[in-house]
Every structure is written in C-alpha cells, then in structure tokens.
Amino acid sequence: MKFTYLGFSQKAAVEMRLDLIDLAILRYFIDFKDTGKMVTEIIDDEKYYWVKYESIIEANPIFNISSKQVVARRIKSLVDAGILKRYVKKEKGTFIFFSVGDNYKKLIELPTDNLIVECNKDTEDLIVECEESQQDTDVDNNDIEKECPTDNYIVIGGQLKSPTLST
C-alpha cells in the first residue's frame, strides 16, 4: 500500500473515512495557512484561520466542485474527524475560522511498526518496507529531509533515528 498521499498517511485517512478530495482540501488549508496570507483570530491562545469556501473552489478547479455547500460538507467531515477545529465569528457577517485539530497528527505521523528503510544511493529515493509484512510502502520525499545514510538499511521503531535522517 502506498504510505502517503499529499503528505498524509493513507492508512489513517482510510480509518477516518477520508478520500482524496478531503485530503486535497486539507493540504490546501495547511499550505495556505503557512503562507501568512490568511486572516487569523486568536481564540483561547490558539490561532484560527479564516477559510473562504469560494477561494477553495476557485483555486482548485481539479476538484470539480462548484458549490460552497459541498466544500462546507467536506470541511465538516475534517472537523468531525478531529483533524480541524472550527470557530464561527458573527460580527458584521458570519466568518468561519479553522485550526488544526488533535487528530491531524495521526495523518502525518510515521508508522510505529518496525520498518526497514533503504536509501537508493543513485536516486536518493527512500524505499520503506514493513519488517513484519515485507510489504513495500512509499514515502513522500518532501515529508523527510534526508541524506543517504552510510549504512544502506536502518530500522525504525516509531521514529527515524539516524544522524543523517530527520523528520
């Protein structure tokens, strides 16, 4: 099974009943919030970001979504799964803000099973295998800053533990 889609764990996404469109909307939110260009509110010492549903539709025609209600339902599924938190501000209109929820980390954590990681020294691609099942797992190279380890294989017990690999 491919490990990640858009930087998120496929296994966790399936367990939370999310599909690729949900993950793409979440990726849009995560990437956009980190630009510093979103309107924010601090609520209980936590930063929330205003999401304009029309902007999601306009920026992502590949979603084939033309309705704000469809975007709202998709984002509600992320809130219901605990991936996002929601805050509604009713002042000179209604504005909906979101923050990262507690379950977001489940989508970005490395697996806790023992893994064997091989670095192809020619391409610097990581190849990950689960020690128990020997099933290949893809890792998005954007998720891990790395240099090829001098030893071709490393065993991970929940985290990458090598001076040349970092998460």
C-alpha positions as CSV (number, residue, x, y, z in Angstrom):
1,M,0.0,0.0,0.0
2,K,1.2,3.5,-0.8
3,F,2.1,5.1,2.5
4,T,1.2,8.8,1.8
5,Y,-1.0,10.8,-0.5
6,L,-0.4,14.6,-0.5
7,G,1.8,14.1,2.6
8,F,-0.9,12.4,4.6
9,S,-1.0,8.8,5.8
10,Q,-3.3,6.7,3.6
11,K,-3.9,4.2,6.4
12,A,-5.0,7.0,8.8
13,A,-7.1,8.7,6.1
14,V,-8.9,5.4,5.4
15,E,-9.5,4.8,9.1
16,M,-11.0,8.3,9.3
17,R,-13.1,7.7,6.2
18,L,-11.5,10.5,4.2
19,D,-11.0,10.4,0.5
20,L,-8.5,12.2,-1.9
21,I,-10.7,15.3,-2.2
22,D,-10.8,15.6,1.6
23,L,-7.0,15.3,1.8
24,A,-6.6,17.8,-1.1
25,I,-8.7,20.3,0.7
26,L,-6.8,19.7,3.9
27,R,-3.5,20.1,2.0
28,Y,-4.7,23.4,0.5
29,F,-5.6,24.6,4.0
30,I,-2.3,23.5,5.6
31,D,-0.2,25.0,2.8
32,F,-2.2,28.3,2.6
33,K,-2.2,28.8,6.4
34,D,1.6,28.7,6.5
35,T,1.9,31.5,3.9
36,G,0.9,34.1,6.4
37,K,-1.7,35.5,4.0
38,M,-4.8,34.3,5.8
39,V,-6.9,36.3,8.2
40,T,-6.4,34.9,11.7
41,E,-8.1,35.1,15.0
42,I,-6.6,34.1,18.4
43,I,-9.1,32.1,20.3
44,D,-8.1,30.7,23.7
45,D,-4.4,31.2,22.8
46,E,-4.8,29.2,19.6
47,K,-4.5,30.7,16.1
48,Y,-7.5,30.1,13.8
49,Y,-7.6,30.8,10.1
50,W,-10.5,32.2,8.1
51,V,-11.4,30.0,5.2
52,K,-13.4,31.4,2.3
53,Y,-15.1,28.5,0.6
54,E,-15.2,30.3,-2.8
55,S,-11.4,30.6,-2.7
56,I,-11.1,26.8,-2.3
57,I,-13.3,26.3,-5.3
58,E,-11.5,28.9,-7.5
59,A,-8.0,27.7,-6.6
60,N,-8.8,24.1,-7.2
61,P,-10.8,23.5,-10.4
62,I,-9.5,19.9,-10.4
63,F,-11.8,19.2,-7.5
64,N,-14.8,19.7,-9.9
65,I,-16.7,21.3,-7.1
66,S,-18.8,24.4,-7.8
67,S,-20.9,24.6,-4.6
68,K,-19.9,26.2,-1.3
69,Q,-22.2,23.7,0.4
70,V,-20.1,20.8,-1.0
71,V,-16.9,22.4,0.3
72,A,-18.6,23.1,3.7
73,R,-19.6,19.4,3.9
74,R,-16.1,18.2,3.1
75,I,-14.6,20.5,5.7
76,K,-17.2,19.4,8.2
77,S,-16.0,15.8,7.7
78,L,-12.5,17.0,8.6
79,V,-13.9,18.7,11.7
80,D,-16.0,15.7,12.7
81,A,-12.8,13.5,12.4
82,G,-11.0,15.9,14.8
83,I,-8.5,16.9,12.1
84,L,-9.7,20.5,12.1
85,K,-11.3,22.6,14.8
86,R,-14.0,25.2,13.9
87,Y,-14.8,28.7,15.3
88,V,-17.7,30.8,14.0
89,K,-17.3,34.6,14.3
90,K,-20.6,36.6,14.0
91,E,-19.6,40.2,13.7
92,K,-20.5,42.2,10.6
93,G,-21.4,38.9,9.0
94,T,-20.6,35.3,9.6
95,F,-17.0,34.1,9.3
96,I,-15.8,30.6,9.8
97,F,-12.3,30.0,11.1
98,F,-10.4,26.7,11.4
99,S,-7.4,25.5,13.3
100,V,-5.5,22.2,13.3
101,G,-7.3,19.6,15.5
102,D,-5.8,16.9,17.7
103,N,-6.2,14.1,15.1
104,Y,-4.2,16.0,12.5
105,K,-1.1,14.4,13.8
106,K,-2.4,10.9,13.0
107,L,-2.3,11.9,9.4
108,I,1.3,13.0,9.4
109,E,2.9,10.6,11.9
110,L,5.3,7.9,10.7
111,P,4.1,4.4,11.4
112,T,5.1,2.8,14.7
113,D,5.7,-0.6,13.3
114,N,9.3,-1.7,12.8
115,L,10.3,-0.6,9.3
116,I,13.3,-1.2,7.1
117,V,14.3,1.9,5.2
118,E,16.6,1.6,2.2
119,C,18.1,4.6,0.5
120,N,18.8,4.2,-3.2
121,K,22.2,6.0,-3.4
122,D,21.8,6.7,-7.1
123,T,18.4,8.4,-6.9
124,E,18.3,9.3,-3.1
125,D,14.8,7.8,-3.0
126,L,13.7,6.2,0.2
127,I,12.2,2.7,0.0
128,V,10.4,1.6,3.1
129,E,9.4,-1.9,4.0
130,C,7.4,-3.1,6.9
131,E,9.6,-5.7,8.7
132,E,6.6,-7.9,9.6
133,S,4.8,-7.9,6.3
134,Q,7.7,-7.1,3.9
135,Q,5.1,-5.0,2.0
136,D,6.6,-2.0,0.2
137,T,5.5,1.4,1.4
138,D,6.1,4.6,-0.4
139,V,7.3,7.7,1.5
140,D,6.9,11.2,0.1
141,N,10.4,12.6,0.0
142,N,9.0,16.1,0.7
143,D,8.0,14.8,4.1
144,I,11.5,13.8,5.2
145,E,14.7,15.9,4.9
146,K,17.4,13.4,4.3
147,E,20.8,12.4,3.1
148,C,21.5,8.8,2.2
149,P,22.8,7.0,5.3
150,T,26.2,5.5,5.1
151,D,24.6,2.2,6.1
152,N,22.2,1.1,3.4
153,Y,19.4,0.0,5.9
154,I,18.2,1.4,9.1
155,V,15.5,0.0,11.4
156,I,12.9,2.4,12.8
157,G,11.0,1.8,16.0
158,G,8.4,4.5,15.5
159,Q,10.8,7.3,14.6
160,L,13.7,7.8,12.2
161,K,16.8,7.6,14.4
162,S,19.8,8.4,12.3
163,P,22.1,11.4,12.3
164,T,21.6,11.8,8.6
165,L,17.8,11.4,8.6
166,S,15.4,13.8,10.3
167,T,11.7,14.3,10.4
